[in-house]
Amino acid sequence: MRILIRTIKWLFIVIGAAALLLVATGNSHVLRGLTATYLIGKSRPDIDDFDQDACRKVAMGNPQPWPVSSYFDATTLTSQQEAYLDSLQTTAFLVIWKDSILYERYSMEGGVDELSNSFSMAKTFTSMAIGAAVDRGTLKVEDPVSKFLPRFNEGLNAKLTVMQLLQMRSNIDFGESYSNPFGYQARAYYGTDLVAETAPYRVSSNPGTTWEYQGGNTVLLAELFEARTNKKMSDWFSDCFWKRIGAEHDAWWRVDHEGGIERSFSAFYATARDFARIGKLFLHHGKWDGVQILSGSYCEASITPQSVKDKEGNTVRHYGYQWWLAPDEQPSHYSARGMRGQYIVIVPEKDLVFVRLGHKREEKIGGTMTPELPKFVTIATGLIPQ
């Protein structure tokens, strides 16, 4: 018994010393990350982490419930399709056809009123917020970033533009790994001063020449937006979009600390039905029930493929302004997507939008398209009445 007590005592001493060392070296975000993941049995952030940090409300206006398609009761999945969705711990699968609910399925903790973390779908929402600012003449995509963030006014940094951030062509080496507890992405997700964490980063080579997906680009978009407008992105998104597209629930956007800046690359919490409204807006080229909410020109630019190369020398045809585009061999669609298989997908040729939320996705094997997305597209389009 004495040996056990002595072992436990030393274990607490070691843990305490490690915690103090992390705080002393400016790595207290690791403690918050461990508390939010491993200490509750998870290996990384999940869709149900809403209560773990400060959030800012994205207020709704007058709610507009979705109409239900006359074919709603006639649409079903096969047992194999049901099993596939269950195997990836799908919490919501919602299909909107001709602006009405064609199919709706919830499982596990999912539900009509349940909020889910968007993860990187939030990057698309940040792009939309920038687009609304462009439409109002507040900024231009051709503007140099240094116009709003003076630390970028020297050398190659002065060439960096808002468009290059939107298209992930900054040539800034942020890194995108959540598994590295000391890397930028872990600090960005669990740290408490996002602007300070981002401040040291500069372009490493001629900006615009190489595509690389990194959330730090989206953080810079939020920072320059707030510097230019002196507005909080959550409030702006509410006024420009959430209230105008009839959201039925308030959404929430995680911030780095009370009164701080939005984690613009992730952590926008909303319901499946309200996420689907973003899809409907883009399906109609920025119009909501005939009213232009976001300019058609910005919507079109958002889903226009690039011609730049990635680090492997492949021409990038799968990314626009923080929207993912289908490779040429896939059915024509584009999507906002998050790391655990969160999707808002627009299939224009089918007049269809669908939202998938859940805990898991298939492991990506090369390329840029996660294996399950084409399968979800097939399932969703297969529900359309013949």
QUIJO-V458113 format. One record per backbone hydrogen bond with DSSP energy under -1.0 kcal/mol. CO is the residue of the C=O (numbers start at 1). NH is the residue of the N-H. E is the energy in kcal/mol with one decimal. If there is no record, write none. Layout:
co=CO nh=NH e=E
co=CO nh=NH e=E
//
This chain:
co=1 nh=5 e=-2.7
co=2 nh=6 e=-2.8
co=3 nh=7 e=-2.5
co=4 nh=8 e=-2.7
co=5 nh=9 e=-2.5
co=6 nh=10 e=-2.4
co=7 nh=11 e=-2.2
co=8 nh=12 e=-2.3
co=9 nh=13 e=-2.0
co=10 nh=14 e=-2.7
co=11 nh=15 e=-2.6
co=12 nh=16 e=-2.7
co=13 nh=17 e=-2.6
co=14 nh=18 e=-2.5
co=15 nh=19 e=-2.4
co=16 nh=20 e=-2.4
co=17 nh=21 e=-2.2
co=18 nh=22 e=-2.3
co=19 nh=23 e=-2.2
co=20 nh=24 e=-2.7
co=21 nh=25 e=-1.8
co=22 nh=27 e=-3.5
co=23 nh=26 e=-1.5
co=27 nh=30 e=-1.8
co=28 nh=32 e=-1.5
co=29 nh=33 e=-2.5
co=30 nh=34 e=-2.7
co=31 nh=35 e=-2.3
co=32 nh=36 e=-1.7
co=34 nh=39 e=-2.6
co=37 nh=40 e=-2.1
co=37 nh=42 e=-2.6
co=38 nh=41 e=-1.5
co=46 nh=49 e=-1.0
co=47 nh=117 e=-1.8
co=49 nh=52 e=-1.6
co=54 nh=255 e=-2.4
co=56 nh=253 e=-2.6
co=58 nh=251 e=-2.5
co=67 nh=101 e=-2.8
co=69 nh=72 e=-1.7
co=71 nh=74 e=-1.4
co=72 nh=75 e=-1.1
co=78 nh=82 e=-2.5
co=79 nh=83 e=-2.3
co=80 nh=84 e=-2.0
co=81 nh=85 e=-2.4
co=82 nh=86 e=-2.4
co=83 nh=87 e=-2.2
co=84 nh=88 e=-1.0
co=85 nh=90 e=-2.0
co=86 nh=89 e=-1.9
co=88 nh=360 e=-1.7
co=89 nh=359 e=-1.8
co=91 nh=107 e=-1.5
co=92 nh=357 e=-2.4
co=93 nh=105 e=-1.7
co=94 nh=355 e=-2.5
co=95 nh=102 e=-2.8
co=95 nh=103 e=-1.6
co=96 nh=353 e=-2.7
co=97 nh=100 e=-1.2
co=100 nh=97 e=-2.7
co=101 nh=69 e=-2.3
co=103 nh=95 e=-2.9
co=105 nh=93 e=-2.3
co=107 nh=110 e=-2.6
co=111 nh=114 e=-1.3
co=116 nh=270 e=-1.6
co=118 nh=121 e=-1.5
co=119 nh=122 e=-2.2
co=120 nh=123 e=-1.3
co=121 nh=125 e=-1.2
co=122 nh=126 e=-2.3
co=123 nh=127 e=-2.1
co=124 nh=128 e=-2.0
co=125 nh=129 e=-2.2
co=126 nh=130 e=-2.2
co=127 nh=131 e=-2.5
co=128 nh=132 e=-2.4
co=129 nh=133 e=-1.6
co=130 nh=134 e=-2.4
co=131 nh=135 e=-2.7
co=132 nh=136 e=-1.3
co=133 nh=138 e=-2.4
co=134 nh=137 e=-1.7
co=140 nh=143 e=-1.3
co=141 nh=163 e=-2.5
co=143 nh=162 e=-2.2
co=144 nh=147 e=-1.6
co=145 nh=148 e=-1.8
co=145 nh=149 e=-2.6
co=149 nh=152 e=-2.2
co=150 nh=153 e=-1.8
co=154 nh=157 e=-1.2
co=155 nh=158 e=-1.3
co=156 nh=159 e=-1.8
co=157 nh=160 e=-1.4
co=160 nh=145 e=-2.6
co=161 nh=165 e=-1.4
co=162 nh=166 e=-2.3
co=163 nh=167 e=-2.2
co=164 nh=169 e=-3.6
co=165 nh=168 e=-1.3
co=168 nh=212 e=-2.4
co=169 nh=208 e=-2.9
co=171 nh=204 e=-3.3
co=172 nh=174 e=-1.7
co=180 nh=183 e=-1.7
co=183 nh=187 e=-1.9
co=184 nh=188 e=-2.8
co=185 nh=189 e=-2.0
co=186 nh=190 e=-2.4
co=187 nh=191 e=-2.4
co=193 nh=197 e=-2.1
co=194 nh=198 e=-1.6
co=195 nh=199 e=-1.7
co=198 nh=201 e=-1.6
co=206 nh=209 e=-1.2
co=214 nh=217 e=-1.4
co=215 nh=219 e=-1.8
co=216 nh=220 e=-2.1
co=217 nh=221 e=-1.6
co=218 nh=222 e=-1.9
co=219 nh=223 e=-2.5
co=220 nh=224 e=-2.8
co=221 nh=225 e=-2.1
co=222 nh=226 e=-2.4
co=223 nh=227 e=-2.3
co=224 nh=228 e=-2.2
co=225 nh=229 e=-2.6
co=226 nh=230 e=-2.4
co=232 nh=236 e=-2.3
co=233 nh=237 e=-3.0
co=234 nh=238 e=-2.1
co=235 nh=239 e=-2.5
co=236 nh=240 e=-2.9
co=237 nh=241 e=-2.2
co=237 nh=242 e=-2.0
co=238 nh=243 e=-2.8
co=241 nh=245 e=-1.9
co=242 nh=247 e=-1.6
co=246 nh=64 e=-2.3
co=251 nh=58 e=-3.3
co=252 nh=269 e=-3.7
co=253 nh=56 e=-2.9
co=254 nh=263 e=-2.9
co=257 nh=260 e=-3.2
co=261 nh=256 e=-2.0
co=262 nh=264 e=-2.0
co=263 nh=266 e=-2.4
co=267 nh=254 e=-2.7
co=268 nh=118 e=-1.5
co=269 nh=252 e=-1.9
co=270 nh=116 e=-2.4
co=271 nh=275 e=-2.5
co=272 nh=276 e=-2.1
co=275 nh=278 e=-1.3
co=276 nh=280 e=-2.2
co=277 nh=281 e=-2.4
co=278 nh=282 e=-1.9
co=279 nh=283 e=-2.6
co=280 nh=284 e=-1.5
co=281 nh=286 e=-2.6
co=282 nh=285 e=-1.9
co=284 nh=287 e=-1.4
co=286 nh=293 e=-3.0
co=286 nh=294 e=-1.9
co=288 nh=291 e=-1.8
co=291 nh=288 e=-3.1
co=295 nh=299 e=-2.2
co=296 nh=300 e=-2.5
co=297 nh=301 e=-2.2
co=298 nh=302 e=-2.1
co=301 nh=304 e=-1.3
co=302 nh=321 e=-1.8
co=308 nh=316 e=-3.3
co=309 nh=211 e=-2.4
co=310 nh=313 e=-1.8
co=314 nh=310 e=-2.2
co=318 nh=325 e=-2.8
co=320 nh=322 e=-1.4
co=323 nh=320 e=-2.4
co=324 nh=335 e=-2.8
co=327 nh=330 e=-2.2
co=333 nh=326 e=-2.0
co=334 nh=346 e=-2.7
co=335 nh=324 e=-3.0
co=336 nh=344 e=-2.2
co=338 nh=341 e=-1.8
co=342 nh=338 e=-2.4
co=343 nh=356 e=-1.8
co=344 nh=336 e=-2.1
co=345 nh=354 e=-2.2
co=346 nh=334 e=-1.7
co=347 nh=350 e=-1.4
co=347 nh=352 e=-1.7
co=348 nh=351 e=-1.5
co=351 nh=98 e=-2.5
co=352 nh=347 e=-3.0
co=353 nh=96 e=-3.8
co=354 nh=345 e=-2.9
co=355 nh=94 e=-2.6
co=356 nh=343 e=-2.6
co=357 nh=91 e=-2.0
co=357 nh=92 e=-1.8
co=370 nh=373 e=-1.2
co=372 nh=376 e=-2.6
co=373 nh=377 e=-2.5
co=374 nh=378 e=-2.2
co=375 nh=379 e=-2.4
co=376 nh=380 e=-2.9
co=377 nh=381 e=-2.8
co=378 nh=382 e=-1.7
co=380 nh=383 e=-1.2
co=381 nh=384 e=-1.3
//
